[in-house]
Amino acid sequence: MLSSFFVEDHVKQALMEDIGFGDVTTESIVGENEVFAASLVSRCEGIICGLEVFKTVFKVLSDKVEVKLCATDGDRIQKGDLLATLKGPGKYLLLGERVALNYIQRMSGIATETNKYQNAIGELPCKIVDTRKTTPGFRAFEKYSVKVGGGALHRFNLSDCAMIKDNHIQVAGSVTNAVNMVKANLSHAHKIELECDTIEQIKEALPLGVDIIMLDNMSLEQMKEAVELINHRAIVEASGNVHLETVRKIAECGVDVISSSAIVAKAPTLDIALDM
């Protein structure tokens, strides 16, 4: 779950960015004490996410705005569904509209896209996970949305797990050098993941006792060979060229995890509207 303290702080910054020195349009049209009602309505099918964040926007603006949620994060929604009702000073409803919609449309879009990928994997014992290719400052919201959509989470940041990539191997001189250098410096509480581009690298890595082996941009045939070679001695992650059309075939190779930036970076926003 997202911390309420974190959400409120983030929302305050977003409102400051959007409001600037004041909403010159609303201040010209709406009186201070004029009360209005509004409805949050879905314009399409998808997975809803970010309802509490949406609610927090108006909570930060004024305790006079009453927001009643009609759905729960993770619900599958249809076009025309009522998601929330709002009542309060029209000034604050209009002041928070865009920021509140930005959160919920983006988060719902990610949850919906993630759900498509996980559903494509189907009954296979494999999870779609995110990457660190996220929007600066918005990572916590994006990762929460992946979870709501039925996916699983990769490391949140660089301190969560040691992940040895191709550039690390290049600098260290070899797979063996890179793994041994990380092991010498790592806490017992951290796992080690190694990115492998070739079968030869996997063969070199297996005696070193890494926890996760990532198969980077391998063909389906190479992935099947790699899974058989690893034979449960490490968690197997597949990455690279993952699309909705290919994710099922990748899962069928026997990998445990499929990581993809597409579920976040390429997720379209969900069409949700606030009607006064």
N, C-alpha and C positions, 0 to 999 in steps of 0.2 A: 504493500500500500504506500501511497505517497504521504509523507508527513504533512500535517496541516500547517505547521509552522513554515515549512519550505514552500508550500503552495501559496500561502498568503504573502510571503515575501516576494515571490516571483510575480504574483498577480499585481502587487503594488508597483513593481518596476514596469510591468507591461502597461498599466494604466497611466503612469507618469509619462511614458513614451508616447502614448496615443493622445492624451488630453493636452499635453503641453501647458500653455498658460490659460486654457479654458476652451470649452466647446462653444464657439461663437455662433454656431447655427442654432443649437438647442436653447441657449440662453436668450436668443432673440424671439423664439417661438413659444416655449413652454414656461408657464409660471411656476414659481417655487413650490406651491402647494397643490398643483393639479395632479390628481391621482388617475392612473391608467392601469389597464390590465393587458397582459401579453401572453402569447402561447409559443412554446418552443415546439416546432413541428418538423418531422422528417420529410424530405422531398424525394427520398429513394430508399432502397433496401440496403441493409448493412448491419454491422455490429456497433452498438452505441458505446462510447467511452468518453469519460471526462465530465460526467454530470456534476460531480462534487466540485470540480474545478470551475465549471460554469457557474455554479451556485456561489462559490467563493468570491467571484468578481463583484457580484451585487452586495454581498455581505461586507466587503471592504469599502464599497462606495457609501452604503447607508444601511443602518439597521431598520429603516422604514420600508425596505423592499422585502416582500414575502415571496419566497420561491418554494414551490411544492413540486417535487420530482415525481414523475409518473412512470419511470423506468429505472433499471439498475444497470450499471456498467456490465457489459458482457451479453446483454439481451440482444437477440436478433430483432431488428425493427423493419417495418415495411413503410412504403410511401404513404404519407398521411397520418402516421402515428403521432399522437400527442405525447411528448417527452417530458414537458414541465409546464407549469403555469406560474405567472408572475403577477404581482400586484404591488403598486407603490407609486411614489412620485415619478411622473413621466420623465423628469429631468434625469433621474438616475437610470431609468430603464434605457433611455437613449444614449446616455453617457457610457454605459458598460456594454452595449449591444455588440459592437464590433470585436472588442477584446474577448468577450465571453464566447462568441461564435468562433473566433480564430482558434481558441483552445479546443473546443469540442469537435469542430469540423476536422482539424488536423489529427487529433487523437483517435477519433472514430474511423478516419480513413486508414490509419495504420492498423488498428484492430481488425478492420474489415479485410485489408490486404493480407495480413498475417493468417487470418482464418481461412482464406482461400488456399494458401500454401499448405497449411496443416491438413485441411480437408482433402487436398490432392494427394497427400501422403497416405491418408486413409488409415487402415488398420495396421499398417506396418509399424514395428517398434522403433520409430525414428522421430526426432523432434526437429522442427524448424527453429533456428535461433537467429538473433540479430547480430550486428557487428558494432564497431565503434564509429562507423560512418553515420554520424548523427548531426543534428543541428546544434551548433555551439550554444550552450545555455539552456537547451531544451531536452537534453538527453534523458533525464529522469522521467519526463512525461512520455517520451517516445518508447522507452523501455517498459514502462507501466502499460502502455497501449499494446505492445507486443504480447505481454503476459495476458492481458484481458482478451486478446484475440485467439488465445489458445496456443501460442508459441512458448518457447523457453528462452532464457536469457544467457548470453555469453557474458564475459567479464564486463563490469561496469566501467572500469578505468584501468590504467596501466599498473596499478598497485595490487589488483585482485589476483593476477595469475602471471607467471612468467611465460611469455609467448615468443618463441624464437623463430623469427621470420628469415626470409632469404638474405636481406641486408645484414642481419646479425651474423648469419653464417659466413657471409662474405668477409665481414670485418674480423671475425674470430679465426678464419682460415679453414674451418671444417665443421661438420656437424658435431663430431666428437669434442672438439675444442669448445664450441659454443655451449653444449650441454654441461660439460665439466665445469666451465667457468661460472655458469648460472648456479649449478648445484653448490659450489663452494661459497656462494654469496647469499643463498636463499634461506628463508625461514622454513622450518619444518611444516608450517601451516599452509604453504603455497604449493600449488601444482605446477607442473612444467608441461607446456604444449609446444610441439615442434612442427613447423610447416615443412612439408616434403613435396618436392616437385617431381621426384623420380623414385622408382622402385629401389634403386641403389641406395638412396638416402635412407629409405625405410630400413633396409637391411643393416645399415650402419647404426641406425638409431635404436633398434630393438634391444641389443645387449646393454644399452645405457640406462634403461629403466625410466623412460619418460612416461608421463601419465596420459597424454593425449597426442595423437598423431593426426595432423591435418593433411588431407590429400588436396593439394592445390592445383586447380585447373587440369585435372587428369581426365582421360577419356573413361567411358563406362567400363571398357575392358581392363584398363589399368586399375580402376577402383576395385573391381571384383578380385583381381590378382592381389591387390594390396590388403584387402579385408581377409582373404585366405591366408596370406603371409603373416599378418599381425595376429590372427587367431586368438582374439580376446586378451592379448597381453597389454593392450592399451585401448582407451576410448578412441574410436575412429570418427573424425569429422571430415566432411567433404565441403569444399568451398570453390567458388569460381564458376562462372557461366551457369548460375542457378536461376532458372526462370520458372514460371508457373507451368509451362509446357514440359519442362525437363525434371522437375523436382521428384516426381513419382519414380521415374526411371533411376534416378540417383539413389533414392531410398531403397529400391529393389536390389542394389548392389550389396546391401548388408551393412551400410554405415550406421553409426549410432546417432549422429547429429549432422544436420545440414545448415551451414551458416550462409546468410544472404543479406546483403545491404538493401536489396530491392524492397523488402517488406516495410522498410522505413523510408529510404531515399526516393523510391519511385511510387510510393503510395499516394493516390489522389485524395484530396479532401472529400469528405462526405457532405452531400448537399443537405444542410439543416438550416432552417430559417426561424427568425424570431418575428412573429406577427403581432403588431399592436392591435 
